[in-house]
Every structure is written in structure tokens, then in C-alpha cells.
């Protein structure tokens, strides 16, 4: 039985196999920006936990 992390890695490898380095770099940068925004701002209509 494969681990969840191994399955995720296999899926990501299949999805990203045809992406250029520039495309992958832009995606990673955008995801980092998105994650930082989620961390900095409370969700709409809610309060930041913690």
C-alpha cells in the first residue's frame, strides 16, 4: 500500500510533467502568495482563528 504522500507526488508528477520551469516557478510563486494572504487575512465573514 502506498502512502498518501507518495500518491500525491505521483499525481503532481503526472500533472506537471509537461510544464516548463518558468510555468512551474510562476505557479509556486502564486501559491506562496495565496498561502501568505490566507495566513494574513481572516476569511470573509469570519475571524482569524487563534
C-alpha positions as CSV (number, residue, x, y, z in Angstrom):
1,X,0.0,0.0,0.0
2,X,1.4,3.4,-1.0
3,X,1.4,6.4,1.4
4,X,-0.8,9.4,0.8
5,X,2.4,11.5,0.2
6,X,3.6,9.0,-2.4
7,X,0.2,9.2,-4.2
8,X,0.3,13.0,-4.1
9,X,3.8,13.0,-5.5
10,X,2.8,10.7,-8.3
11,X,-0.3,12.8,-9.2
12,X,1.8,16.0,-9.1
13,X,4.5,14.5,-11.3
14,X,1.8,13.5,-13.9
15,X,0.2,16.9,-13.8
16,X,3.4,18.9,-14.0
17,X,5.4,16.7,-16.4
18,X,4.7,19.0,-19.4
19,X,5.1,22.3,-17.6
20,X,8.1,24.4,-18.3
21,X,10.4,25.5,-15.5
22,X,9.0,29.1,-15.9
23,X,5.4,27.9,-15.6
24,X,6.2,25.8,-12.5
25,X,8.1,28.7,-10.9
26,X,5.2,31.1,-11.6
27,X,2.7,28.5,-10.1
28,X,4.9,28.1,-6.9
29,X,5.2,31.9,-6.6
30,X,1.4,32.3,-6.9
31,X,0.7,29.5,-4.4
32,X,3.1,31.1,-1.9
33,X,1.4,34.5,-2.4
34,X,-2.1,32.8,-1.9
35,X,-0.9,30.9,1.2
36,X,0.5,34.1,2.7
37,X,-2.7,36.0,2.1
38,X,-4.7,33.3,3.8
39,X,-2.4,33.5,6.7
40,X,-2.6,37.3,6.9
41,X,-6.3,37.9,6.4
42,X,-9.3,36.4,8.2
43,X,-11.8,34.6,5.9
44,X,-14.7,36.6,4.6
45,X,-17.4,36.9,7.2
46,X,-15.2,35.2,9.9
47,X,-12.4,35.8,12.3
48,X,-8.9,34.6,12.1
49,X,-8.5,31.5,14.4
50,X,-6.0,31.6,17.1
